[in-house]
Amino acid sequence: NYLKYKAEEVIVPKANSLARLHKLNPASITVKKLRSRWGSCDHGKNIKLSLYLYSLPEELWNYVLCHELAHLEHLNHSRQFWNTVESMYPNYKSARKSLKDHAPGVYLF
């Protein structure tokens, strides 16, 4: 699958780079065929990213990466979580709003 290959080749290394920059340690970062969300982070600090992220503009997948990495410190959407996201991606509010115009998945008509 081309999108999975590109996401693993481009987005996963970017996620690892951001994690190192912010001194965060995910247990794993994998690419999956997630259709209902762009990414997730579980209690084991495993981050799963949608292969469809690669179809987004780069600034939007960078926001998603920062969002999921922030869950390594706050596994919720508390004020502290959003402060962490903002420290990594200051323009997160704009990116978050733009992301709502996109849906994970590729739909063929």
C-alpha positions in Angstrom: 0.0 0.0 0.0 1.6 3.3 -1.2 0.1 5.5 1.6 1.3 3.1 4.3 4.8 3.0 2.8 5.0 6.8 2.5 3.7 7.3 6.0 6.3 4.9 7.4 9.0 6.4 5.3 8.2 10.1 6.0 5.8 10.5 9.0 7.2 8.0 11.4 10.7 9.4 11.2 9.2 12.9 11.8 7.3 11.6 14.8 10.5 10.0 16.2 12.4 13.3 15.6 9.7 15.3 17.4 9.7 12.9 20.3 13.4 13.2 20.7 13.2 17.0 20.4 10.6 17.2 23.2 12.3 14.4 25.3 9.4 12.1 25.0 9.7 8.3 24.7 6.9 6.4 22.9 7.1 2.7 23.3 6.3 2.3 19.6 5.0 4.3 16.6 3.2 2.3 14.0 1.1 3.0 10.9 -2.3 1.4 10.6 -5.4 1.6 8.4 -7.4 3.7 10.9 -10.6 5.0 9.3 -12.2 6.9 12.1 -9.3 8.8 13.6 -5.9 10.2 12.6 -4.0 8.6 15.5 -4.2 7.2 18.9 -2.0 6.7 22.0 -2.7 4.0 24.6 -1.7 3.5 28.2 1.4 1.5 27.1 2.7 4.7 25.2 2.1 3.0 21.9 1.2 5.5 19.2 -0.8 4.4 16.1 -1.1 6.7 13.2 -3.5 6.5 10.3 -1.9 5.7 7.0 -4.2 8.4 5.6 -2.2 11.1 7.3 0.1 11.2 4.3 -2.8 12.5 2.2 -3.0 15.6 4.4 -1.0 18.8 4.1 2.2 18.5 6.1 1.3 21.1 8.6 -1.8 19.1 9.5 0.0 15.8 10.1 2.6 17.7 12.1 -0.2 18.9 14.4 -1.6 15.3 14.7 1.9 14.1 15.6 2.2 16.7 18.3 -1.3 15.9 19.6 -0.5 12.2 19.9 3.0 12.8 21.4 1.3 15.1 24.0 -0.8 12.1 25.1 2.5 10.4 26.3 2.3 12.9 29.2 -1.4 13.4 29.5 -3.7 10.6 28.4 -6.7 13.0 28.3 -7.7 16.3 26.8 -7.2 18.4 29.9 -5.9 22.0 30.0 -2.4 20.6 30.8 -2.7 18.4 27.7 -3.5 21.4 25.4 -0.7 23.4 27.0 1.7 20.6 26.1 0.3 20.5 22.5 0.7 24.3 22.3 4.3 24.1 23.5 5.1 21.7 20.6 2.8 23.3 18.0 2.0 26.9 18.8 -0.5 27.2 15.9 -2.5 24.1 17.0 -5.9 25.8 17.2 -5.8 26.7 13.5 -4.5 23.3 12.5 -7.1 21.6 14.6 -9.9 23.7 13.0 -8.5 22.9 9.5 -8.3 19.2 10.3 -12.1 19.1 10.8 -12.4 19.7 7.0 -10.8 16.3 6.4 -11.8 12.8 7.3 -9.5 9.8 7.6 -9.9 7.3 4.8 -9.9 7.2 1.1 -13.3 6.9 -0.5 -13.6 5.7 -4.1 -16.8 6.6 -5.9 
